Amino acid sequence: MSLFGTEAAVTLSVGAGFSAEASLLDYWDKLARAEPRRAARYGLRLGVGLGLHPITAEQDHREALERLPIWLALPGVVALGELGLETGSAAEVALLQAQLATSQQVGLPVVLHAPEDNKSAVTRQLLELVDKAGLPPALVLVDHVAEESFEAVKASGCWIGLTVHPRSLTPPRAARLLERYGPERVLLSSDVGRDPADLWSLPRTALECRRLGLGETVQPAFYDNACRFYGFGGPRW
């Protein structure tokens, strides 16, 4: 990533597969402390998002939720994430609400996961929970947005995350969304930690945008908007 000009990246926690709370906390420790040092050796500044993903909602996370504000205060932690909903179950809703309250407590932005299945309905549920929590839309990024959910997220005032990934949104589809709606409040991401990953998904999307004749008009979706949302260059970086 450094070789092809990436200045900074953000990695978000998922935390699936940990049967013990201590293992999850060790995972957060690795993300928040070890990974930024490893990235720095290659000239890449790495911001970190910490939180409890909805796929872990059936587990007992009382200790992690209590300690989460301490971890969020570490240098380089720039967001809560990935939070959100997968099916919209009561357990997922309770876990999300607890973390939205933590976000208000610490003043960090939030990255919300929207599922691949039943995306429109669950995204609407996500937006209702954000509104009910009183969280400013400027502090919320709804990730994994696609054609069927784009307009709802745009109307909410939240940031719009387009995850360009072989299992989510292809570069041509992402480029067509930028052509149709423009780059306002849009952030492109690659989700390279999830197989099958494509490290070149964003360059491929930029190439598609060039092919469509969009030129520099969509540049904010590739750079400026992420800098604004994650506070690149601010004190946490």
N, C-alpha and C positions, 0 to 999 in steps of 0.2 A: 504493500500500500504506500509506503514511503517512497519507493522507487517511481511510482507513477503519479506522485505529487500530492498525496493525501496529507493534510496538515494535522488533522485531529480526527478521532473517532470516539464513539460512545458505545460501550458494551452494557447490556442490560441483563439482570439476573433472571433466571428461570427457576432453578431450584427443584426441578423434578427428580424423583427417585431417591430422595433422602428420607430414610425411615426414622432417623434420630435428629432431634433439634440441634445437637452439637455438630452434626455433619453439615447442616444448613449454615450454621454460624461460621464454621470453618470455610465454607464455600464463599460466603460474603467477605471473609477476611482475605481470601485469595484474590477475589475480584477487586477489592478496594485498596489493597496494599501491594500485592505482588504483580498483578497484571499491568498497572501503570508503569512500574519500574521496568518491566520487561519490554513494553512498547517504547519507552524512552530510549532504550539502548539502540533502537532502530530509527530514532528521530521522529517518532510519532507520539503526539500528546493524546492520552487516553482518559476520557471521562467515564464515570461509572454510574449506573443506575441500580439501586438496590430495592428489593421489595419481594412480596410473595405472589407468585403467579397463580391464577385461578385453578390451574390443574392440581395444585397442592391443597385445595380448600378443605378437603375432607380430613386433613391431618390437624393435630392439635398444635397451634402456633402461638400459644399465649406468651411463652418466653420470648420468642422472636419478635412479636409485636411490641412487647414491653421494651425490648432493647433496641428496636429499630431506630428511634431518634438519635441514639448514641452513635450508631454506625453512619447515619446520614450526615452527621457533623464532621466526618473525616474529610480532609482535603481531597479534592478530585471527585467527590461524589456530587453529581450535578442534577440528579433527578431521582424520583421514586419510579421504579419500573423493573420488570413489566408487571403491571397490575391488570385488573380487568375482569372479564367474564368469558367463560367458554360455553356453558350451557344456560347460564342465567339462574342456576339453582340458589336456594336459600343460603347454603353454606358459602357459595361464591359471593353473593351479595353482601353477607355479613363481613367477610374478609376484606372486600373492596371498601366498604363503608369505614371500617376501622382504619384503613390506610389513607383514605381521603382525609380523614380527621387528622392523621399524622402529618399529611402534606400541609394542611393549613397551619398546624403547629410550628413546623420548621420552615415554611415559606419556600419549598422547592417545587419545581414543576413535576408533572405526573405524565407517565407514558402508559396508555391504556391499551390492553390487548383486546382485539375483536376477533371472533372465531371465523374459520373458513365456512362452517356449516351454519345455516340460519343467520347469516350475517346481518341482514337488514333489521330483523326483529331484535336481535341481541344488541346491536349498535344503538337502536332507539332506547333500549333499556339502560345501556351505559350512559347515554346522554341525560336521561331522566335522573339517574343517580348522581351525576355530576351537578346537575342543576339543583337537586334537593340538598346536596351538601353545601351549596353556596360557594363552590370553588370557581374563581374567575376563569372564563374560557381561555384567556391568554396564558394560563398556566397548565393547560391540558392538551396533550397530543393524543389523538385517537389513531392508533396504528393499525396496519393491515386493512386500510380502506380500499374498496374496489368500486366498480361502476355502480352497483346497486346501493351503496351507502354513501357515496361521495356528497351528494346534495344535502343529505340530512346533517352530516358533520359540518359542512360548509355553513349551513344556515345556523348552526349552534354557536358559531364564533370560535370553536376550538380549532387547534392546528390539525392538519390532515396529513397522516402518514401513509405514504405509498411504499409498500414493501415489495421491492422488485426481486423476486425469488422464483425459482422453477416451480415451486408448489403454490405460489400465490399469484403474482402479477408479472407477466412477461414484459420485457422492455418495449415491444410495440404497443401493448395495451397501456402501459404507464405513459408513454409519449403521447398517445392519443388523448388521454385524460388531461395532460398538460395543454395540449392543443385546444381542447374544448373549454376548459375552465380557467386556464392560466395558472401562474405559480403562487398566487397570493395564499399565504399561510400553509403552503404545501412543503413537506419534507420528504425527500426520497431516502430510503434505507435499503440495505441489502440482506440483513439477517443471515450473515455468512456463518454464524455458529450453528445453523440448523441444516442438516443434510436433506437433499443434495444442494450444497452451497455453490454459488457462482460469484467469485471475487470480482468478476468483471461486469456484474449486472448494471452498475450505475454508468460506467463508461459505455456499455452497450445502449443504455437508455439515452445518453447524450448523443450518441451516433444516430439513433432513431429520430431524436428531436431535430438534429441537423438535416436529416433526410426529409423531414416534413417542412423544412424551411423556417423553423421557429427561432433560430439564431440565438442571440444573447437574452432574449426576452424571458426565457425560462431559467436563467442562471440562478435566481434566488432559491429555487427548489433544490438545487444541487449544493448550495454553499451558504448564502446569506441567511436563509431562514433557520437553518440548524444553528448557526452562530448566535442568532437572536434568542432562539428558544432555550438552548443549553447554556447561554451566557459565556460563549467562547471568548477568552481574553479577560474575563472577570476574575474576581478573587478566588473562586473555587478552582480555576484552572492554574 
